[in-house]
C-alpha cells in the first residue's frame, strides 16, 4: 500500500536540492582545498575538516569549517571510500572562465607565444588534471575540451591538478570543431598531435616561430576524430628514438607544451 502523498512544496524543495547538488562539486585533499580557499573567484559552500586538517591548513579565508571526527569523516561528505581526502573536503560551485575569446586573448606574463591546449574526448580526470598542471607551468592561456565526452571538473581532477584547476582556465565548449574554427579566426595555428602525422613536432615549430598555437590531443587509443584532424593546419607526431613506443596523453601534452613554449 502506497504511503501518503508528499505535499507539493516538499516535492519542489527536494527538486531544488537535487538541482543545487548537481551544480556543485566536492574538492578534497589538503592541497586542492587550500588552493580553492585562496581563490577569490571560487564560490565556497561547505567546508568539512578534521581537527588535524584544520591545524595544517591554517588560514581558512574566512570560511567557517565543520569539524568532524576522522572515523566518521566519510559519513559527512559524499566522497568515494578510496578518496585520499586527508581529512579535508570543500563543497564549491564550478569556476566560470568566460567565453573562448576571453581566455584565448588573455595575456599570460612571461609566455613567449600564445598557447592553448585542446583535448578531443580525453575523459580520464587524472590525465586532464596532469595536463592542467603542465599548461600552467608552460604558460598556456587555456585548456579547452568538448562539454560532452570529456572529463568534467571533479574532486579527482582537482587533486591531480594539484592547485592548477584554480588558476589555469579549463573551458568546456559546446563543439570542439567550432572552437577550433574560432581559434583559427583569432590567428591561432591549429596543430594536431597524432601518431599518423607525417611531420614531426620540432620541424613544424621551426616554421611557426612565435605564432599563436593551439595544440590538439586526442584520447589514448582512438586519437583525434576525423573532423578534428580535418581542421588542423598541421598534423604532427613526437619523434621516438626507435620504431616503437607510445606516450600517455598527459606526457605528450607536457612535451609538446615545453617545445612550443621554448620555440
Secondary structure, DSSP 8 states (H G I E B T S, - for coil): -------HHHHHHHHHHHHHHHTEEEEESHHHHHHHHT-TTS-EEEEEE-HHHHHHH---TT--EEE--GGGHHHHS---TT---TTEEEEEE------HHHHHT---TT-SS-EEEEEES---HHHHHHHHHHHHHTT-SEEEEESSSS--S-HHHHHHHTTGGGTS-EEEES-HHHHHHHHHHTT-EEEEE-TT-SEEHHHHHHHTTT--EEEEEEBTTTBS-HHHHHH-SEEEE---SSS-----HHHHHHHHHHHHHH-
